[in-house]
Amino acid sequence: MSQSSPRVIATDLDGTIVRSDGTVSARTVAALARVERAGATLVMVTGRPPRWMKEIATAVDHHGVAICANGAVLYDLHTETVLQTREIPPPVIAEAVGRLRTVAPELRFAVEHPDGFVFEKSYLLGRWDAKALGGRPVDPEDLVGRSGTKLLAFHPEADPDALSAKAMDAVGDLVTVTHSSGRGLLEMSAHGVTKASALAALCTERGLTSDAVVAFGDMPNDLPMLTWAGTSYGVANAHPLVLSAVTHKTSRNDDDGVAEVLERLFP
């Protein structure tokens, strides 16, 4: 590996290397393969739960390791197994749900677990398919009765940035609040758990610092990772907050912006 080549490539998935049609291009797959072939570490850093990683693992030919659920789950793409979790304890989930119901009664809640997904009956309301999500409806007391990797709260009409700010004021001392979907869907992980915290821990285990990392992203849940990494890229379709925070910009996800950079870094 060249002295000037980065030691770690960390990339978000949806909206960053995954195109608008849900695919990963052959060009991007080939560019990702260059990373490990050069001896660097490839890390997929995503808000997705592990159960949504099989398709990605296959698409990238099982290259690399994944940080899922915004930092709460470490997942091995080679073997498709969960290696480590950082979960929100049941009392914290219950307290966060209670506070958020007070400040925004329209919110509907769901909880991600390493092995599945549970939600209030009102959570879907015809917007999502329960089978596709891999989840099941539960009563409110069961929703908060088990630790989870991610607490989700959906508001059918709210602006995601405004809703996230309101939630941070209400529960920011309990959980880490972010969003990534462009709609009123809050994603909450255990307090202090972010894409950056998980990536930093992974790098520390390998004796690496942030200077060795090049990161790519597009949404607010990527901001901790992008501001931690020594070098960061926002794709052209990224949220304005991302584009104002990164050190570099590249082309849109649909135009293989990440591959464009990797081809230069790993010729």
C-alpha positions in Angstrom: 0.0 0.0 0.0 1.3 3.4 -0.9 2.5 5.7 1.9 -0.1 8.3 0.8 -3.0 5.9 0.6 -5.5 6.0 3.5 -5.6 3.1 5.9 -9.3 3.1 6.4 -12.2 3.8 4.0 -15.5 4.4 5.8 -18.6 4.9 3.8 -22.3 5.3 4.4 -24.6 3.2 2.2 -28.0 4.6 1.3 -27.7 7.9 -0.6 -23.9 7.5 -0.7 -22.9 4.3 -2.5 -26.4 2.9 -2.9 -28.1 4.6 -5.9 -31.7 6.0 -5.9 -32.9 2.7 -7.4 -31.5 0.7 -4.5 -28.6 -0.8 -6.4 -24.8 -0.6 -6.0 -23.2 -0.1 -9.4 -20.5 -2.5 -10.9 -18.1 0.5 -10.9 -18.6 1.1 -7.2 -18.2 -2.6 -6.4 -15.0 -2.7 -8.3 -13.8 0.5 -6.5 -14.6 -1.0 -3.1 -12.6 -4.2 -4.0 -9.6 -2.0 -4.6 -9.5 -0.9 -1.0 -9.0 -4.3 0.6 -6.8 -5.4 -2.3 -4.5 -2.5 -1.4 -4.3 -3.7 2.2 -6.6 -1.0 3.6 -9.7 -1.6 5.8 -13.1 -1.1 4.3 -15.9 -0.2 6.7 -19.6 0.2 5.7 -21.1 2.6 8.3 -24.9 2.6 8.1 -28.1 3.3 9.9 -29.4 0.0 8.5 -30.0 -2.9 10.9 -28.0 -6.1 10.4 -31.0 -7.9 8.7 -30.8 -5.4 5.8 -27.1 -6.1 5.2 -27.3 -9.5 3.3 -28.0 -7.8 0.0 -25.2 -5.4 0.5 -22.8 -8.1 1.6 -23.6 -10.0 -1.6 -23.3 -6.9 -3.7 -19.8 -6.0 -2.4 -18.7 -9.7 -2.5 -18.5 -9.8 1.3 -15.7 -7.2 1.5 -15.1 -5.5 4.8 -16.8 -5.0 8.1 -20.0 -3.0 8.8 -21.1 -0.7 11.5 -24.8 -0.9 11.6 -27.7 1.0 13.4 -25.7 4.2 13.5 -22.9 2.7 15.6 -24.8 0.3 17.8 -23.9 -2.9 16.0 -20.6 -4.2 14.6 -21.2 -6.7 11.8 -18.8 -8.9 9.9 -19.7 -8.8 6.1 -17.4 -11.8 5.4 -19.4 -14.2 7.7 -22.7 -12.1 8.0 -22.6 -12.3 11.8 -23.1 -9.7 14.6 -19.9 -9.2 16.5 -20.8 -6.6 19.1 -23.8 -4.5 20.2 -24.3 -1.3 22.2 -28.0 -1.2 23.3 -30.4 1.2 25.0 -31.6 -0.3 28.3 -35.3 -0.8 28.8 -35.7 2.0 31.5 -34.1 4.5 29.2 -36.3 3.5 26.2 -39.4 3.8 28.4 -38.3 7.3 29.7 -37.4 8.5 26.2 -40.8 7.3 24.8 -42.6 9.0 27.7 -40.9 12.3 27.2 -41.3 12.3 23.5 -45.0 11.5 23.7 -45.4 14.6 25.9 -43.6 17.0 23.5 -45.0 15.4 20.2 -48.1 13.2 20.8 -48.3 12.4 17.1 -45.1 10.3 17.3 -45.4 6.5 16.7 -42.6 4.3 18.1 -40.6 1.2 17.1 -37.5 -0.5 18.5 -34.7 -2.3 16.7 -33.1 -5.4 18.3 -30.1 -7.3 17.0 -32.5 -10.1 16.0 -35.6 -8.2 14.8 -37.9 -5.2 14.9 -41.0 -4.4 17.0 -43.4 -1.5 16.6 -46.6 0.0 17.8 -49.6 -0.9 15.7 -49.9 2.8 14.7 -46.3 3.0 13.4 -47.0 1.7 9.9 -50.4 3.2 9.1 -50.1 1.9 5.5 -46.8 3.6 4.9 -44.5 0.5 5.3 -45.0 -3.2 4.9 -44.4 -5.1 8.1 -43.1 -8.2 6.3 -40.6 -6.1 4.3 -39.4 -4.4 7.5 -39.0 -7.8 9.1 -41.0 -6.7 12.2 -44.0 -7.4 14.3 -46.5 -5.2 16.2 -46.5 -5.3 20.0 -48.3 -3.6 22.8 -46.8 -0.4 24.3 -45.5 -2.2 27.4 -43.8 -4.8 25.3 -42.2 -2.1 23.1 -40.2 -0.8 26.1 -39.6 -4.1 27.9 -36.4 -5.1 26.2 -33.1 -3.3 25.4 -32.7 -2.2 21.8 -30.0 -1.1 19.4 -32.2 1.7 18.0 -35.4 3.5 19.1 -37.3 4.9 16.2 -40.0 7.6 16.3 -42.1 8.6 13.3 -44.1 11.7 12.8 -46.2 11.7 9.6 -46.0 15.5 8.9 -43.0 17.0 10.7 -39.9 18.5 9.1 -37.0 16.1 10.1 -34.6 18.9 11.1 -37.1 20.7 13.3 -38.3 17.4 14.8 -34.7 16.3 15.5 -34.0 19.6 17.3 -37.1 19.2 19.4 -36.2 15.6 20.3 -32.7 16.6 21.3 -34.0 19.1 23.7 -36.4 16.5 25.2 -34.2 13.4 25.4 -30.7 14.4 24.4 -29.5 13.5 27.9 -30.8 10.0 27.5 -30.1 8.9 24.0 -28.3 10.1 20.8 -30.8 11.6 18.4 -30.3 11.8 14.6 -32.2 11.3 11.3 -31.3 10.1 7.8 -34.4 9.6 5.7 -35.5 13.0 4.7 -38.9 12.5 6.5 -40.0 12.8 10.1 -38.3 9.7 11.3 -36.1 10.0 14.3 -33.3 7.4 15.0 -32.0 7.2 18.5 -29.2 5.1 19.8 -27.6 4.7 23.3 -26.2 7.9 24.7 -22.9 8.6 23.1 -23.2 5.9 20.4 -22.7 7.3 16.9 -21.1 6.2 13.7 -18.0 8.1 14.9 -17.8 6.4 18.3 -18.0 2.9 16.7 -15.5 3.8 13.9 -13.1 5.3 16.4 -13.2 2.2 18.6 -12.6 0.0 15.5 -9.6 2.1 14.5 -8.1 2.2 18.0 -8.2 -1.6 18.0 -6.0 -1.5 14.9 -3.7 1.2 16.3 -5.0 3.8 13.9 -6.1 7.4 14.4 -8.6 9.6 12.6 -5.9 10.9 10.3 -5.8 7.5 8.6 -9.5 7.6 7.8 -11.3 8.8 4.6 -15.1 8.9 5.2 -18.1 9.4 2.9 -21.7 10.3 3.7 -24.8 12.2 2.8 -27.1 12.7 5.8 -27.1 14.1 9.4 -26.5 10.7 11.0 -23.1 10.7 9.1 -22.0 14.0 10.6 -20.2 12.6 13.7 -18.2 10.3 11.4 -17.5 12.9 8.8 -16.3 15.5 11.3 -14.2 12.9 13.2 -12.4 11.5 10.1 -9.2 13.1 8.9 -10.6 13.4 5.4 -14.3 13.5 4.6 -16.4 13.6 1.4 -20.0 14.6 0.9 -21.8 13.4 -2.2 -23.4 16.1 -4.2 -26.9 15.0 -3.2 -26.1 15.3 0.5 -28.0 17.2 3.2 -26.8 20.9 3.4 -25.4 20.3 6.9 -23.2 17.6 5.5 -22.0 19.6 2.5 -21.0 22.5 4.9 -19.1 20.1 7.3 -17.0 17.9 4.9 -13.4 18.7 3.8 -14.2 17.6 0.2 -17.2 17.0 -2.2 -17.7 14.4 -4.9 -20.4 13.5 -7.4 -23.9 12.3 -6.6 -24.5 8.7 -5.5 -26.3 8.0 -8.8 -23.1 9.2 -10.6 -20.8 6.9 -8.5 -19.2 9.8 -6.6 -17.5 7.5 -4.0 -16.1 5.2 -6.7 -14.7 8.4 -8.5 -12.7 9.2 -5.3 -11.6 5.6 -4.6 -10.2 5.2 -8.1 -7.9 8.1 -7.5 -6.9 7.0 -4.0 -6.2 3.4 -5.1 -5.1 3.5 -8.7 
